Amino acid sequence: MCSLEPINCFPVLVNILSNTFLRLHNSTERLRVWSQLFYTGGNGELTNYIFFGLFTYLLVLAAGLPPLFAISSVEDYKVKSTSWG
């Protein structure tokens, strides 16, 4: 049911337990687990959407980080602090 790697075994165990609890409560729904990072069902458009969404997020994040370092340097310059470590 699961390989010897514990990273793959935990989701399978949670799936088995969850489906058992659902059956105990007379539910007709079931949970499914996939071994892929994102289940696309063969839909390449969804994969592209996720990739470009994450790429855009990282691009905005990367553009916002350098001013944080610059502000720190400017504050150090204003108070004339030095590091002689």
Number of C-alpha atoms within 10 A of each C-alpha: 7 12 9 8 8 10 10 13 14 12 16 19 13 13 16 16 12 15 18 14 12 15 13 9 9 9 11 8 8 12 10 10 11 9 9 7 6 10 12 11 8 8 9 9 10 14 15 11 11 12 12 12 12 12 12 12 12 12 11 11 11 10 10 11 10 10 10 9 10 11 11 10 12 11 11 13 11 8 8 8 10 8 5 4 3
